[in-house]
Amino acid sequence: MGTPHTELETLAHFGIDPATLDSGPDDLVRAPGWQARVFLDSPDRTRCCVCGMPAEATRLVPLPGFGPRWVDTCMKHMVAASHYRVGVERP
């Protein structure tokens, strides 16, 4: 197991400027509005912040200096970011 990384370090690793992420609601537990960001038939479906493919996952993350931000990702980048964040080393 490698070194865990902060949310800001993870975003930087994937080339994401936190200022470009959509602001989110203060209710981090219920995260109202998440369904419209990722549901297949939603007219408001977002794109992966890394590659631009349709988002399949979203997280509402409190970022120091930026407040709550939506991190929308495709499945590939959701898994890759999760691994990087917790320090899983890739072969």
KOLZA-927620 format. One record per residue: residue number from 1; x, y, z of N, C-alpha, C in turn. Coordinates in steps of 0.1 Angstrom, whole numbers. Last residue first. Layout:
// KOLZA-927620
<NUM; <X; Y; Z>; <X; Y; Z>; <X; Y; Z>>
...
//
This chain:
// KOLZA-927620
<91; <0; -18; -106>; <11; -26; -112>; <17; -20; -124>>
<90; <-6; 9; -84>; <-10; 2; -96>; <2; -6; -101>>
<89; <-13; 11; -50>; <-3; 12; -61>; <-7; 3; -72>>
<88; <-35; 31; -32>; <-33; 18; -38>; <-23; 19; -50>>
<87; <-41; 54; -18>; <-27; 50; -19>; <-25; 36; -24>>
<86; <-65; 66; -18>; <-62; 58; -7>; <-48; 52; -7>>
<85; <-64; 81; -43>; <-67; 88; -30>; <-63; 79; -18>>
<84; <-60; 61; -62>; <-49; 71; -59>; <-51; 77; -46>>
<83; <-84; 47; -61>; <-72; 40; -58>; <-61; 50; -54>>
<82; <-102; 68; -68>; <-103; 62; -55>; <-90; 54; -51>>
<81; <-93; 73; -94>; <-91; 84; -84>; <-93; 78; -70>>
<80; <-100; 49; -106>; <-86; 53; -106>; <-84; 64; -95>>
<79; <-128; 48; -103>; <-119; 38; -97>; <-105; 43; -96>>
<78; <-135; 71; -117>; <-139; 70; -103>; <-130; 60; -96>>
<77; <-125; 66; -143>; <-118; 76; -135>; <-123; 76; -120>>
<76; <-143; 45; -150>; <-128; 43; -151>; <-121; 53; -142>>
<75; <-168; 57; -149>; <-165; 46; -139>; <-149; 44; -139>>
<74; <-165; 93; -149>; <-169; 81; -155>; <-164; 70; -146>>
<73; <-175; 118; -124>; <-165; 110; -131>; <-172; 98; -139>>
<72; <-176; 148; -107>; <-183; 139; -116>; <-173; 131; -124>>
<71; <-176; 163; -79>; <-166; 157; -86>; <-173; 146; -94>>
<70; <-188; 194; -67>; <-192; 181; -73>; <-180; 176; -81>>
<69; <-177; 210; -36>; <-177; 209; -51>; <-181; 195; -55>>
<68; <-179; 232; -9>; <-183; 219; -15>; <-183; 220; -30>>
<67; <-149; 253; -9>; <-162; 249; -4>; <-166; 236; -11>>
<66; <-124; 262; -14>; <-133; 262; -25>; <-147; 259; -21>>
<65; <-108; 260; 8>; <-106; 272; 0>; <-116; 273; -12>>
<64; <-109; 225; 8>; <-104; 237; 15>; <-102; 249; 5>>
<63; <-138; 210; -3>; <-125; 213; -7>; <-120; 226; 0>>
<62; <-160; 184; 2>; <-156; 197; 7>; <-141; 200; 5>>
<61; <-177; 169; -25>; <-165; 169; -17>; <-162; 183; -11>>
<60; <-199; 147; -37>; <-198; 160; -32>; <-187; 161; -22>>
<59; <-195; 127; -66>; <-193; 129; -52>; <-193; 143; -48>>
<58; <-208; 105; -90>; <-205; 118; -86>; <-203; 118; -71>>
<57; <-207; 85; -120>; <-206; 86; -105>; <-204; 101; -102>>
<56; <-208; 87; -146>; <-215; 76; -141>; <-215; 76; -125>>
<55; <-208; 112; -172>; <-205; 108; -158>; <-214; 96; -154>>
<54; <-196; 107; -205>; <-207; 109; -196>; <-204; 104; -182>>
<53; <-162; 120; -208>; <-172; 110; -211>; <-184; 113; -202>>
<52; <-142; 138; -200>; <-153; 143; -208>; <-164; 133; -212>>
<51; <-120; 131; -183>; <-120; 127; -198>; <-131; 133; -206>>
<50; <-124; 144; -158>; <-111; 140; -163>; <-111; 139; -178>>
<49; <-150; 149; -152>; <-142; 160; -151>; <-127; 157; -156>>
<48; <-176; 135; -172>; <-164; 132; -164>; <-155; 144; -164>>
<47; <-206; 155; -173>; <-194; 148; -180>; <-183; 146; -170>>
<46; <-241; 151; -164>; <-228; 158; -165>; <-218; 150; -172>>
<45; <-275; 155; -172>; <-263; 146; -169>; <-250; 153; -172>>
<44; <-298; 168; -176>; <-288; 175; -169>; <-275; 167; -166>>
<43; <-316; 151; -186>; <-312; 161; -195>; <-300; 169; -189>>
<42; <-312; 116; -178>; <-313; 130; -173>; <-308; 140; -183>>
<41; <-309; 90; -184>; <-319; 97; -191>; <-320; 112; -187>>
<40; <-289; 81; -165>; <-287; 79; -180>; <-297; 88; -188>>
<39; <-278; 102; -138>; <-288; 93; -144>; <-288; 93; -159>>
<38; <-260; 121; -129>; <-255; 108; -134>; <-265; 99; -140>>
<37; <-273; 145; -121>; <-259; 146; -126>; <-254; 133; -133>>
<36; <-296; 138; -109>; <-297; 145; -122>; <-283; 145; -128>>
<35; <-287; 129; -84>; <-293; 120; -93>; <-293; 126; -108>>
<34; <-278; 151; -68>; <-268; 141; -74>; <-274; 133; -85>>
<33; <-296; 167; -55>; <-293; 170; -69>; <-284; 160; -76>>
<32; <-283; 169; -22>; <-295; 170; -31>; <-290; 174; -45>>
<31; <-267; 155; -1>; <-262; 159; -15>; <-274; 160; -25>>
<30; <-269; 145; 25>; <-280; 142; 15>; <-276; 145; 1>>
<29; <-244; 154; 34>; <-249; 141; 37>; <-259; 137; 27>>
<28; <-238; 180; 28>; <-229; 170; 22>; <-235; 156; 25>>
<27; <-253; 207; 21>; <-258; 194; 27>; <-250; 183; 22>>
<26; <-245; 228; 6>; <-238; 226; 19>; <-242; 213; 26>>
<25; <-241; 219; -29>; <-249; 224; -17>; <-241; 221; -4>>
<24; <-213; 229; -50>; <-223; 220; -45>; <-231; 226; -33>>
<23; <-200; 242; -80>; <-202; 243; -66>; <-214; 234; -62>>
<22; <-182; 223; -105>; <-195; 229; -100>; <-196; 230; -85>>
<21; <-148; 230; -110>; <-158; 221; -106>; <-171; 229; -102>>
<20; <-128; 249; -114>; <-137; 246; -126>; <-148; 236; -122>>
<19; <-114; 249; -91>; <-122; 261; -94>; <-131; 258; -106>>
<18; <-97; 227; -92>; <-110; 227; -84>; <-119; 238; -86>>
<17; <-85; 214; -121>; <-85; 227; -113>; <-98; 227; -105>>
<16; <-71; 183; -127>; <-83; 190; -125>; <-81; 203; -116>>
<15; <-51; 164; -131>; <-51; 176; -139>; <-64; 184; -138>>
<14; <-49; 143; -114>; <-56; 141; -127>; <-58; 153; -135>>
<13; <-34; 155; -94>; <-28; 144; -101>; <-35; 141; -114>>
<12; <-53; 174; -85>; <-41; 178; -92>; <-35; 167; -100>>
<11; <-71; 156; -72>; <-75; 164; -83>; <-64; 169; -91>>
<10; <-53; 146; -52>; <-59; 137; -62>; <-64; 145; -74>>
<9; <-48; 169; -37>; <-37; 162; -44>; <-42; 153; -55>>
<8; <-75; 174; -27>; <-68; 184; -36>; <-56; 178; -44>>
<7; <-78; 151; -11>; <-87; 154; -23>; <-81; 163; -33>>
<6; <-46; 136; -4>; <-58; 144; -1>; <-66; 146; -13>>
<5; <-35; 102; -4>; <-35; 115; -9>; <-47; 123; -5>>
<4; <-15; 76; 11>; <-28; 82; 8>; <-26; 97; 3>>
<3; <12; 57; -3>; <8; 69; 5>; <-6; 74; 1>>
<2; <5; 22; -8>; <13; 34; -9>; <8; 45; 0>>
<1; <8; -12; 0>; <0; 0; 0>; <9; 12; 0>>
//
